[in-house]
Amino acid sequence: SIAKAAVDSPTSRPQPNSTKRVVPEPEKSRIEALEDTLKQNHLAHQINFLQAQGSPFLTLYRSSLTRDSQGCAILLESD
């Protein structure tokens, strides 16, 4: 009877885990590190972010050095 009372008491119920779990985001960390490096090298004016399928990705814009440029896009799969 004493053991049953201890089990039924509200203080003996397991408390929900109140600690938040942190999910690592390595891609986000790498992009932030790359952005910081570009800012340190005084290239912050070239940084742009575009959206593709709901996720942002880092791009660099460099204006043309000649008057009659036609444009170019270089896509790199990795940093």
C-alpha positions in Angstrom: 0.0 0.0 0.0 2.9 2.4 0.7 4.6 1.4 -2.5 1.3 2.0 -4.4 0.9 5.4 -2.9 4.5 6.3 -4.0 3.8 5.2 -7.5 0.5 7.1 -7.7 1.8 10.4 -6.3 2.2 13.2 -8.8 5.8 13.9 -7.8 6.9 10.4 -8.8 5.7 10.7 -12.4 8.4 11.0 -15.0 8.9 14.6 -16.0 9.1 15.3 -19.7 12.6 16.0 -20.9 12.8 19.8 -20.9 16.2 20.0 -22.6 16.2 21.0 -26.2 18.0 18.9 -28.7 20.2 20.6 -31.1 20.3 19.2 -34.6 23.6 20.0 -36.3 23.4 21.7 -39.7 26.8 21.2 -41.3 25.7 22.8 -44.6 24.6 26.0 -42.9 27.8 26.1 -40.8 29.9 25.8 -43.9 28.0 28.5 -45.7 28.3 30.9 -42.8 32.1 30.2 -42.6 32.4 30.8 -46.3 30.4 34.0 -46.0 32.6 35.2 -43.1 35.8 34.5 -45.1 34.5 36.5 -48.1 33.7 39.4 -45.8 37.2 39.3 -44.3 38.6 39.4 -47.8 36.5 42.5 -48.6 34.2 40.7 -51.0 31.0 41.2 -49.1 29.6 43.3 -52.0 29.7 40.1 -54.2 27.6 37.9 -51.8 24.1 37.1 -52.9 21.6 34.4 -51.8 19.2 32.7 -54.2 16.4 30.3 -53.6 16.0 26.9 -55.2 13.3 24.4 -54.2 12.8 26.3 -50.9 16.4 26.3 -49.8 18.8 29.2 -50.1 22.2 28.9 -51.6 25.2 31.2 -51.7 26.1 32.9 -54.9 28.8 35.4 -55.9 28.1 38.2 -58.3 30.9 39.8 -60.2 30.1 42.6 -62.6 31.5 42.6 -66.1 35.0 44.1 -66.7 34.1 44.9 -70.4 31.3 46.9 -71.9 30.1 44.2 -74.3 29.7 41.2 -72.0 27.1 38.6 -72.6 26.9 37.0 -69.2 28.0 33.7 -67.7 27.0 31.4 -64.9 29.4 28.9 -63.3 27.8 26.3 -61.0 30.0 24.4 -58.6 28.6 21.4 -56.7 30.8 22.0 -53.7 32.3 24.9 -51.9 
